[in-house]
C-alpha cells in the first residue's frame, strides 16, 4: 500500500473503529494484531448496547448517548461497504420492576430521559400484561421499556468492519513496524503495559463468561434482569451474560459460573427453558481505572495514542470513539471528554 499514515495496534472494536474513521477521511491505515481481528473480548457473543440510566448526567453518559444515536447509520454504512451484516438492530430493552418503590424511581427516570434524550428515544414504565414475545417475570406486573438500547453480535460486527476496511484499502496484518501515527488499542494486556510504562495504575482486565442459546426471538427486545443481559440475535440465538471476575487464572476458560448464568436466565424468563446451549464463552474485558474509556495522546511518547478501556460498553461507544480519535490523530483536534484522559487516572 502507499505510505502508511496511521498504524493501529489492536484489532478489537476500538482499534477497528479508529481505523475505519481514519480511512473514511482518506488516511492510509494499517491495522496490526498478532492474534487477528476480534481475538479478545471483542470476539464475544453478548452485544448489549444499552444506555446508562438517564439521571446524574455527566460527560460519559452524554458521550455514550451520542454514540448510541450514531450507531444505526454507522453500522449501515459498514455493512453497505463490506457486504457483511454486523447483526445490529435497535430493538429496545425491557427491565422488570420488583415493587412500588422501583416503579416510582423508574417514572422519575422517565422524566429525566424526556429532558436528556430530547425525544430521540423513550424510557417509560409499561404493564407486562399483553406483551408478546420474550419477556421477563416481573413481581409488580410492570416493566421499564426503553427504545435506545440496541443489540450487536460482537464477533460478526468485527467481521463486518474487517470487510469494510479491506474494501477501503486498509491492510490488516499480524506484524508490521510502527509507521506514521500509532494508535494503541491493545485491550487489557495493553492496560497492564501502560501501567508498567507509566509507573502508575492505569487499568486491568475483568474476565467475563457468557452463554449462547438456540432460541428464535430475533425481533424481540433484549432483557436486563438483576444484572443479567439476555440478548436475542438476528440468527435465532439468545446470548446470556455475563460474569465479572477480577481474579482469574485462565482468561479463556469456562467453568460452572456459565451454568449459573443459564439457571438465572431460566428463572427470569421461563420461555428459555429447554433451549439448547450452543456455546460457552470466556474472555477478558479491558477496564480503565476511571471506568471510562481511556483515550488520548500517550504521555511522553510523541506520535503515539491510546484507545482502550471499553469495559462492557465498548461496542456502544465505538462509533464516537473512532470519530474523536480520528479528529485527534489526523487533525490535532481534541474533542475527548476530560474524564476519558490520562489526567482522570491521577
C-alpha positions in Angstrom: 0.0 0.0 0.0 1.0 3.7 -0.2 3.0 5.1 2.7 1.1 4.3 5.9 -0.1 7.4 7.8 -1.7 5.6 10.8 -0.7 2.3 12.4 -3.4 0.9 14.6 -2.2 -1.7 17.1 -5.1 -3.9 18.1 -7.9 -5.3 16.0 -10.7 -5.3 18.6 -13.6 -3.0 18.4 -11.8 0.2 19.4 -8.9 -0.5 17.0 -11.1 -1.4 14.1 -13.3 1.7 14.7 -10.4 4.0 14.8 -9.1 2.5 11.6 -12.5 2.9 9.9 -12.9 6.5 11.0 -9.4 7.3 9.8 -9.9 5.5 6.4 -13.1 7.4 5.8 -11.1 10.6 5.9 -8.7 9.3 3.3 -5.8 8.3 5.6 -3.6 5.3 4.7 -4.1 2.9 7.6 -2.6 -0.4 8.6 -4.1 -2.5 11.5 -1.7 -4.8 13.3 -2.7 -7.6 15.6 -0.7 -10.8 16.2 -3.8 -12.7 17.1 -6.1 -11.4 14.3 -9.3 -9.4 14.4 -11.7 -9.9 17.4 -9.4 -12.3 19.1 -10.0 -10.8 22.6 -13.2 -9.7 24.3 -14.4 -8.1 21.1 -14.9 -11.6 19.7 -17.6 -12.3 22.3 -21.3 -13.1 22.0 -23.4 -10.8 24.1 -23.6 -7.4 22.4 -25.9 -5.4 24.7 -25.7 -1.8 23.5 -27.5 -0.3 26.5 -27.6 3.3 27.8 -26.7 4.5 31.2 -29.6 5.4 33.5 -30.9 8.9 32.4 -30.0 10.7 35.7 -27.0 12.3 37.3 -25.9 13.3 33.8 -22.2 13.6 33.1 -19.8 13.6 30.1 -19.5 9.9 30.0 -23.3 9.4 29.7 -23.5 12.2 27.1 -20.8 10.7 25.0 -22.4 7.3 25.1 -25.8 8.8 24.1 -24.2 10.5 21.1 -22.5 7.2 20.1 -25.7 5.1 20.5 -27.6 7.5 18.4 -24.8 7.4 15.7 -24.9 3.6 15.7 -27.7 2.8 13.2 -26.2 4.9 10.4 -22.6 3.8 11.4 -23.3 0.1 11.1 -25.5 0.5 8.0 -22.5 2.2 6.2 -20.1 -0.5 7.4 -22.5 -3.2 6.0 -23.1 -1.4 2.8 -19.3 -1.0 2.2 -18.1 -4.5 3.1 -21.3 -6.5 2.4 -21.3 -8.2 5.8 -24.0 -7.8 8.4 -22.9 -6.8 11.9 -26.2 -8.1 13.4 -27.2 -4.6 14.6 -30.8 -3.7 15.4 -32.2 -1.1 17.7 -34.8 -3.4 19.3 -35.0 -1.8 22.7 -35.0 -3.3 26.1 -37.3 -4.5 28.9 -36.4 -4.5 32.6 -38.7 -5.9 35.4 -39.7 -3.7 38.3 -40.0 -5.6 41.6 -42.1 -3.2 43.7 -43.8 0.2 44.0 -40.6 1.9 45.0 -38.9 0.7 41.9 -41.8 1.8 39.8 -41.7 5.3 41.3 -37.9 5.6 40.7 -38.4 4.4 37.1 -41.0 7.0 36.5 -38.7 9.7 37.8 -36.0 8.5 35.4 -38.5 8.6 32.6 -38.9 12.3 33.2 -35.1 12.5 33.2 -35.0 10.8 29.8 -37.5 13.2 28.4 -35.2 16.1 29.2 -31.8 14.4 28.5 -32.7 12.3 25.5 -34.8 15.1 23.9 -37.3 12.9 22.1 -34.6 10.8 20.3 -35.5 7.7 22.4 -38.1 6.8 25.1 -37.8 5.4 28.7 -41.2 4.5 30.1 -43.0 2.3 32.5 -45.4 -0.2 31.0 -47.6 -3.1 32.1 -46.2 -6.6 31.3 -49.7 -7.9 30.7 -50.4 -8.3 27.0 -46.8 -8.3 25.8 -45.9 -10.9 23.3 -42.5 -12.4 22.6 -39.7 -12.9 25.0 -40.4 -11.1 28.3 -39.2 -11.5 31.9 -41.2 -12.3 35.0 -41.9 -9.1 37.0 -43.3 -9.2 40.6 -45.0 -5.8 40.2 -46.5 -6.6 36.8 -44.7 -3.6 35.4 -41.6 -3.1 33.2 -39.2 -0.4 32.1 -39.1 -0.2 28.3 -36.5 1.9 26.5 -36.1 2.4 22.8 -32.5 3.5 22.8 -31.0 0.0 23.5 -29.7 -1.9 20.6 -28.2 -5.3 20.0 -25.0 -6.3 18.3 -23.3 -9.7 17.6 -19.8 -8.7 18.6 -17.7 -11.1 16.6 -19.8 -10.5 13.5 -19.5 -6.8 13.9 -15.7 -7.2 13.9 -16.0 -9.3 10.8 -18.2 -6.6 9.2 -15.7 -3.9 10.0 -12.8 -6.0 8.6 -14.7 -6.5 5.4 -15.4 -2.8 5.1 -11.8 -1.9 5.9 -10.4 -4.3 3.3 -12.7 -2.8 0.6 -11.4 0.6 1.7 -7.8 -0.4 1.2 -6.8 -1.0 4.8 -4.2 -3.7 5.5 -4.8 -6.0 8.5 -1.7 -7.9 9.3 -0.2 -9.9 12.2 3.0 -7.9 12.4 4.5 -4.7 11.0 6.6 -1.8 12.2 5.2 1.4 13.6 4.8 3.8 10.8 3.1 7.2 11.0 0.9 8.0 14.0 0.4 4.9 16.2 -2.8 4.2 18.0 -2.6 1.5 20.7 -5.9 -0.3 21.1 -4.5 -3.4 22.7 -7.1 -4.4 25.3 -6.4 -5.5 28.9 -2.8 -6.6 28.3 -2.2 -3.1 26.8 -3.6 -1.5 30.1 -1.1 -3.6 32.0 1.7 -2.5 29.7 0.7 1.1 30.2 0.7 0.6 33.9 4.3 -0.6 33.7 5.4 2.1 31.3 3.9 5.0 33.3 4.6 3.6 36.8 1.1 4.1 38.0 -2.1 2.0 37.8 -3.9 2.6 34.6 -6.3 -0.3 34.4 -6.5 -4.1 34.2 -8.8 -6.8 32.9 -12.0 -8.2 34.2 -12.9 -11.7 33.0 -16.4 -12.4 31.8 -18.2 -15.6 30.9 -21.4 -15.9 28.7 -23.5 -18.5 27.0 -25.3 -18.7 23.7 -28.7 -20.5 23.5 -30.6 -21.6 20.4 -33.9 -19.7 20.7 -35.5 -17.7 17.9 -36.6 -14.3 19.2 -34.8 -12.0 16.7 -37.4 -9.3 16.6 -37.9 -9.1 20.4 -36.3 -6.5 22.7 -33.4 -7.6 24.9 -33.9 -8.0 28.6 -32.0 -6.8 31.7 -32.9 -8.8 34.8 -31.0 -8.4 38.1 -27.7 -7.6 36.4 -28.1 -10.2 33.6 -28.2 -9.3 29.9 -30.4 -11.5 27.7 -29.9 -10.6 24.1 -31.8 -12.0 21.1 -29.7 -12.0 18.0 -30.7 -12.0 14.3 -29.6 -15.6 13.7 -32.1 -17.2 16.1 -29.8 -17.3 19.1 -30.0 -15.6 22.5 -26.9 -14.6 24.4 -26.8 -14.5 28.2 -24.1 -12.7 30.1 -22.1 -12.1 31.9 -19.9 -12.7 34.9 -17.4 -10.1 36.3 -14.3 -11.8 37.7 -11.4 -9.6 38.9 -9.4 -12.6 39.9 -8.7 -15.4 37.4 -6.1 -17.9 36.4 -7.1 -18.7 32.8 -8.5 -15.9 30.7 -10.2 -18.1 28.2 -11.6 -21.0 30.4 -15.2 -21.5 31.2 -16.5 -23.1 34.4 -19.7 -23.7 36.4 -20.4 -19.9 36.5 -21.7 -20.4 33.0 -24.3 -22.8 34.3 -25.2 -20.2 36.9 -26.0 -17.8 34.0 -28.2 -20.4 32.4 -30.1 -21.1 35.6 -30.6 -17.4 36.3 -31.9 -16.9 32.7 -34.3 -19.8 33.1 -35.6 -18.3 36.3 -36.1 -14.9 34.9 -37.5 -16.0 31.5 -39.4 -19.3 31.7 -39.7 -19.4 27.9 -36.0 -20.2 27.6 -36.3 -23.5 29.5 -35.0 -26.3 27.3 -33.2 -24.0 24.9 -30.1 -25.8 23.5 -26.7 -24.4 24.7 -24.7 -23.7 21.6 -21.6 -22.1 23.2 -20.0 -21.2 26.5 -17.6 -18.3 26.1 -15.0 -16.5 28.2 -12.8 -13.5 27.7 -11.2 -10.6 29.5 -12.5 -7.1 29.0 -10.2 -4.0 29.5 -11.3 -1.8 32.4 -9.5 1.5 32.9 -9.2 2.7 36.5 -11.5 5.6 35.8 -14.2 3.1 34.4 -14.5 5.4 31.4 -12.7 4.6 28.1 -9.1 5.7 28.1 -8.5 7.9 25.1 -5.8 10.4 24.1 -2.1 11.0 23.4 0.3 8.6 25.2 2.0 10.8 27.8 5.6 11.5 26.9 5.5 9.4 23.7 5.2 11.7 20.7 3.1 10.5 17.9 1.5 7.6 19.9 -2.1 7.5 21.1 -4.2 5.2 23.2 -7.8 4.0 22.7 -8.6 1.4 25.3 -10.8 0.6 28.3 -14.1 -0.1 26.7 -15.3 -2.2 29.6 -18.8 -3.6 28.9 -19.6 -0.5 26.8 -17.0 -0.8 24.0 -19.4 -1.6 21.2 -21.8 1.1 22.2 -19.0 3.7 22.5 -17.1 2.6 19.3 -18.7 4.9 16.7 -18.0 8.0 18.7 -14.6 6.7 19.9 -13.5 6.2 16.3 -14.6 9.7 15.4 -12.9 11.6 18.2 -9.7 9.6 17.9 -9.5 10.3 14.1 -10.1 14.0 15.0 -7.1 13.9 17.3 -4.7 11.7 15.3 -5.3 13.2 11.9 -6.3 16.8 12.6 -5.0 17.5 16.1 -8.5 18.4 17.4 -9.0 17.2 20.9 -12.8 16.6 21.5 -12.2 13.9 24.0 -14.0 14.4 27.4 -11.6 15.3 30.2 -12.8 12.2 32.2 -11.6 9.9 29.4 -8.0 11.2 29.5 -4.9 10.2 31.5 -5.4 13.0 33.9 -8.6 11.3 35.2 -6.4 8.4 36.4 -4.4 10.6 38.9 
